[in-house]
Amino acid sequence: MEQPNLTYIESMSGGDKAFEQKLIDIIKSEFPQEKQIYLDNISAENFKEAAENVHKLKHKISILGLVKSYEIAVDYENNLTNGNTERKSDFDSILQIITKYLTTL
């Protein structure tokens, strides 16, 4: 599976390290909360709400350079909108990879 990276953040920053760090700090702050809300909704089988959570999370997936994972998130969001949890294990794996990566930053 692909690994998160800072390529997109670095390309947006134009070399401004303070901007890069601010964006990383925002992701590190928001991601765990958004992940937990998603997990709570999926556990409660609130699939429409979980789809909205995936929608928010997929932007962070994209910012972290995970192109294929973003596509999985799009599919999973659409599935959840229809009450289908297909691709859940794939999406949950992506969340785990990001969680681990953010601890290294």
Order of alpha helices (4+ residues) and beta strands (2+ residues): alpha-alpha-alpha-alpha-alpha
